[in-house]
Amino acid sequence: MQTKILLPEEQMPKRWYNILADMPPMDPALHPKTGKPVTPEDLSPIFPMELIRQEVAADRFIDIPEEVREILALWRPSPLFRARRLEKHLKTPAKIFYKWEGVSPAGSHKPNTAVPQAYYNMKAGIERLATETGAGQWGSALAFATQLFGLECTVYMVRSSYAQKPYRKSMMQVWGAECLPSPTDRTNSGRQVLQGDPETPGSLGIAISEAVEDAATHSNTNYSLGSVLNHVCLHQTVIGLEAREQLAMVEEYPDVVIGCVGGGSNFAGISFPFAGDKIKGTKPGTDIVGVEPSACPSLTKGLFAYDYGDVAGLTPLLKMFTLGHDFVPPAIHAGGLRYHGDSPIVSRLVHDGVMRAVSYYQNEVFEAAQTFARTEGLIVAPESAHAVKAAIDMALECRKTGEAKTILFNNSGHGDFDMSSYDAFYQGKLVDYEYPAELIRQSLARLPKVG
Ligand SMILES: *Cc1c(COP(=O)(O)O)cnc(C)c1O
């Protein structure tokens, strides 16, 4: 009766899996001003060349540098668990496995990409990274990674989360980063938003504008993004590569693969190796499911269209599922899932039917997290709880149909800094925001016109 399935350190992946090699050509990212495909030169003011190369690489596998592997080895390979006590509680014939990314120093999957990003920037002679953060997970991951490579770090943190999660800010401080509540009055983008609405809760889209502007206006500074982009999804594939090995050790292959979706990176990480098997036809039947909040339902209710990644329209136009770049989602407690768009690769795979998406309200998500904590012990992040909820629903479906499916989900992070959110849940203060149809309709009407 194995509960924890562990890979020895030597079996940590030596290469990332690049799913672009197995997909039809993607729609190119477009320059926000000219509408023409972006060139490496367009991106070089804010990204190091190696990451620009990885963004469009055609190689199926890309080597993980030794210095990056040495740091990843502080917590990788991460454990894969069989959730036997949860299965028993649900009386399901399904087998539930979860990959646990809460073991990293910052407590989530995000250091998997923060470390290589800091490394490639250090190699390129950059001295400071600017970034945004929602719930504070990405900001703390990048603070940790930059510290290990001797870089400075400035984090624009969405104001609503800055107030809800003060200890995330403290973590960034411990790791030597500067953390500011966004919108700030330090950037043009921030000042503009504050003028329009001084009480704004902020959003990831606004914070991205601030960080990009900071990087673009300082030559020693680059920008770093914790999700959405192809190179971020690439770095996260260590999760799925390890999980596939670990499942093979117990002679399993998943029928269902589940991950929560903010910008799509942890879902990409757990699912791309399995999606690759599906595309290549070796495992055509895998059900690959992204889970998002009903209050910010980009994959389930958005449009597959070109849009900016930020509010001010400074980023390249990406073809993705979007709710409109100036959509400000309700201040739900899964702050890391409040993004208007999604990874272009995940979007394309959903559009092409390789993956699908579902959405849930926050109270049912916290109930699932409670069930998980009371059976498996771990108190998960509100973001991860969306994946827990979908896995539980899938297992209950199996109880009805009698199918003994193998369900794999990514447990993207711990909830140790999310106790104020659990507290709001227990006080009955969590609002199940209806899908904000009218707001989304308005913001979709303001999508940029492309060719
Ligand atoms: C940031 C975050 C997410 C959402 O981001 P993705 O890029 O969609 O993975 C999910 N879970 C946790 C714990 C996070 O910190």
The ligand as an SDF file (V2000), in Angstrom:
LIG
                    3D

 15 15  0  0  0  0  0  0  0  0999 V2000
   -0.1390   31.3880   -9.0340 C   0  0  0  0  0  0  0  0  0  0  0  0
   -0.7890   30.1840   -8.5940 C   0  0  0  0  0  0  0  0  0  0  0  0
   -1.7200   29.5110   -9.3970 C   0  0  0  0  0  0  0  0  0  0  0  0
   -2.1940   30.0520  -10.7180 C   0  0  0  0  0  0  0  0  0  0  0  0
   -1.2280   30.2990  -11.6810 O   0  0  0  0  0  0  0  0  0  0  0  0
   -1.0240   29.3770  -12.9450 P   0  0  0  0  0  0  0  0  0  0  0  0
   -0.0250   30.0720  -13.7600 O   0  0  0  0  0  0  0  0  0  0  0  0
   -2.3410   29.2270  -13.6220 O   0  0  0  0  0  0  0  0  0  0  0  0
   -0.5170   28.0870  -12.4360 O   0  0  0  0  0  0  0  0  0  0  0  0
   -2.2410   28.3250   -8.9370 C   0  0  0  0  0  0  0  0  0  0  0  0
   -1.8960   27.8210   -7.7410 N   0  0  0  0  0  0  0  0  0  0  0  0
   -1.0090   28.4370   -6.9350 C   0  0  0  0  0  0  0  0  0  0  0  0
   -0.6890   27.8210   -5.6120 C   0  0  0  0  0  0  0  0  0  0  0  0
   -0.4280   29.6190   -7.3340 C   0  0  0  0  0  0  0  0  0  0  0  0
    0.4390   30.2230   -6.5390 O   0  0  0  0  0  0  0  0  0  0  0  0
  1  2  1  0
  2  3  1  0
  2 14  2  0
  3  4  1  0
  3 10  2  0
  4  5  1  0
  5  6  1  0
  6  7  2  0
  6  8  1  0
  6  9  1  0
 10 11  1  0
 11 12  2  0
 12 13  1  0
 12 14  1  0
 14 15  1  0
M  END
$$$$
